[in-house]
Amino acid sequence: MVQKIMKTDKLSFEYKDSSEGIHDINFEINKGEVILLTGNSGCGKSTLLRCLNGLIPAITEGELNGQLSINDKNYSTLKMHELNREIGSVFQNPRSQFFTDNTTSELVFPMENYGYSKEQMQQKLSDLVKTFGLEKLMDKNIFLLSSGERQMVALASALTMDQQVVLFDEPSANLDYGNAMKLGQIISWLKDRGISVIVADHRFYYLNGIIDRVFFMDKEKLNIYDSEEAFKKSGYDTRSFNIFSLDLPFVEKLPDSEKSVCASIENAEWKNILKNVNLQLKKGEVTVLVGNNGAGKTTLAKLLCKSIKPDSGSVKTKDLPFFIMQDPDYQLFGTSAENELSLVRKDSAKINETLEYLGLAEYKDAHPFELSGGQKQRLQIGMAMLCDRQLVIFDEPTSGLDVASMQKVSKEVISLRQNAGILVISHDYEFIRHVADRIVFLNDGKIEKDFILSSQTLGELNEIFDFMQKKSAGADSIIKKERNYA
């Protein structure tokens, strides 16, 4: 007999002073099921997850109606510490769920709170480190790790209490290809152990073949597909389940006569992260910087932006580059979406046109922090569209975007190269195929490959992703899986 773990009955939530939320959500989740929760940006995925983990209504104002239960216990009868023993959560921004600044301390923190013995904590910590391949990340300052490395620590910390249900909110957003595939292996491993998993994401490739059902959010309503195959046949325009089978045209290259050097790095070194880096960036080119989490990609961007100085070598730019950060919360200062863009350019007509183009017109008066992760990401893209700089740098610009938004951003990035050099840091293979003129592969702080992307060099890009998968998986990979290119 199938064991029911979680159930909702006419679940609805509306935020205070807003009609937005989720409405009439009904489902049951079985023990050991993997559920993909997807839908366009802003459709209510994160809201539903916050209801399921108890953050709504605990810390979010609004009106909650309907019933929620786990293991036949109504949420209203459970205290937060009791719910936490049942449900683990990995937030879209892992920085917001850490309680310490040390990786080892973070992993044992929940066990300390629940009174585990020292021996129990040591054994559980050892298991988590081995399972997630965290050996090199132990006893490190969390905030000196790359975003992808922080994400892996957050994944491990969500399982310290042997929870029966694990919720993931955009878990692949900051992960390189190898770590995303490793995440898929981990989710498959959780499924085999009878743990129920709900993954809210726009990217699916790392879940291919392990999804039991798909919960598709559409205008705050829920549609349920009874299998992965049924969803694939639904006709909904999604991110690809097999990214290497994409049949996309290559970016049309601009003539060399329209290109000029806008930034250069010569023999640059910084601490033990960047080693003898040499790179020229040109107006008229979209250069995509790829590499594993922690390879030094964001550090290289900081050198170009002059926020850090090289220990040796030189960095030259025609003006100060415009840097779109990986974490939007670091970069949003305005009182509304419209005001945010006005900080970049005082042009009301252009601002309104940009908001409309990015699907944010109805949120022009909303505070930036009220937007969903994907909407914040689009707002940052709008800032880049309005800036007037020789070099524009994007750090993971598609981390929270659905397929339609990703395609819009791709078109805008391509158009921006007419007036500037573009450097994109990305793990998003689909996005890379849409925008890349050129690929630069950074490995352990060194540039190992630098080539123009074309039908003749596509194999080199695929080899880089294959290398990243093998490097991230390491010797302790939970499940060894072979991948074939289509």
Buried (B, 14 or more C-beta within 10 A) or exposed (E): EEEBBBBBEEBBBBBEEEEBBBBBBEBBBBBBBBBBBBBBBBBBBBBBBBBBBBBBBEEBEBEBEBEBBBBEEEBEEBEEEEBBBBBBBBBBBBBEBBEBEBBBBBBBBBBEEEEBEEEEBEEBBEEBBEBBBBEEBEEBEBEEBBBBBBBBBBBBBBBBBEBBBBBBBBBBBBBBBBBBBBBBBBBBBBBEEEBBBBBBBBBBBBBBEBBBBBBBBEEBBBEBBEEBEEBBEEEBEBBBBEBBEEEEEBBEBBEEEEBEBBBBBBEBBBEEBBBEBEBBBBBBBBBBBBBBBBBBBBBBBBBBBEEBEBEEBEBEBBEEBBBBBBBBEEBBEBEBBBBBBBEBBEEEEBBBBBBEBBBBBEBBEBBBEBBBBBBBBBBBBBBBBBBEBBBBBBBBBBBBBBBEBBBBBBEBBBEBBEEBBBBBBBBBBBBBBBBBBBBBBBBBBBBEBBEBBEEEBBEBBBEBBBBBBEBBBEEEBBEEBEEEEE
